[in-house]
């Protein structure tokens, strides 16, 4: 059974009584509780927000390479294969934890190194 009444600002308010009203109130209360328990999203620089991943490709042993030419990796001993990723190059989505990826710019300068 529904009753229509006028609220304080003259707005029409619908009251639902009976089992539907009780269930609706219960569902809203549970949703509010679940929402209050959810962790807040982590915001900030990726290096601070993302968890550290295990080093499967030996990247931790390498000297800083960002800003250096790709040829600089020729002087370094690598644990596994190297994949050079050029701008607009298609890459496979398969992940090989032991592979070192070098993301490059148009001039062949290393932007970042990552495992995968």
N, C-alpha and C positions, 0 to 999 in steps of 0.2 A: 504494500500500500504506500503510495507516495502522497506527501502533503506539500503544497506550495505555500510558502510564506514570504513575507517581505523582510529583508535584513535591515541593518542599521542605515545603510546608504540608499535604501529603497530598491536594492537589487533583489531579484527573485532568487530565493534559496530553495533547493530541492532537498528534502529530508527523506531518506530511505530507511524504513523501519523493518524490523523482522530479521530473518536469517541473512539476507543480502547485505543489510547495513552492518551487521556484526562481522561478517566475513570481509567486507570491504575495509572496515576499520582495522581488522587484524592483519590483513595483507599490507596495508599502508604502514602499520607499526613495525612489522617484520622487515619491510623494505628499508625503513629509516634506520633500524638497528644494524642491518647488514651494511648499509652505506656508511654508517659511522665507524664500523670496524675495519673498513678497507684502508690499506696503507695509502698515505699521500703520495702522489707521483713525485719522482725524483727529478729535479730540474737543475741544470747547470752544465758546465763543460763535460763533454763525453769522457775525457780522461779521468774526471773525478766521479762521475755518476755511474759509469759502467763497471761491473766487476772485472778484476784482472783475470785473464784467461791463462791456462797453463801454457808454458813455452815449449811447444813441440817442434819448432823449426829452428831453434837456436838464436832467435832474434835478440835475446838479452845479452848475448856475448858480443854482438856487433857494436862497433862504434857508431855514434850518431851519423846518419847518412842523409837526412833531409837537406836538400839544397845542393847536394853533390851530384855529379854526373853518374849515369848508370855504370860507366866504365870503372868507377871507384870500387864497385863490388867485385871486380876481377882480382883485386889484391887481397880479398878477404876469404878465409876458408869457410865454406858453407856446409851445414849439416845435411841438407837435402837439395831437391831441385829448386830452381829459381824461375819465377814467371814474371816477365816484364809486362805491365799493363799500360798501354798507350791510350791517350784520349780518344774517345769514341770507339775503342776496340771492343768487340764482343768477347765476353769471357763465359766459360761454362759455370754453372752453379754448383758443381761438385766441389766438395771441400776435402782437401788433403792436408791434414794437420801438420805434416812434416815439410810442406812446401812453403818457401818464402816468396811473398808477392811484393813486387816493387811497383807502386803506382807512379807514373811519370807524367811530365808535362810535354808539350810539343817539341821542346828542345832536348829531351832526354834527361832532364834533371829529376832526381827522385823527390817526390812529394811526401811519400810515406811508405813505410815497410810494415807488412803484417803477415801473420801466418794464415794458411788456408789454402 
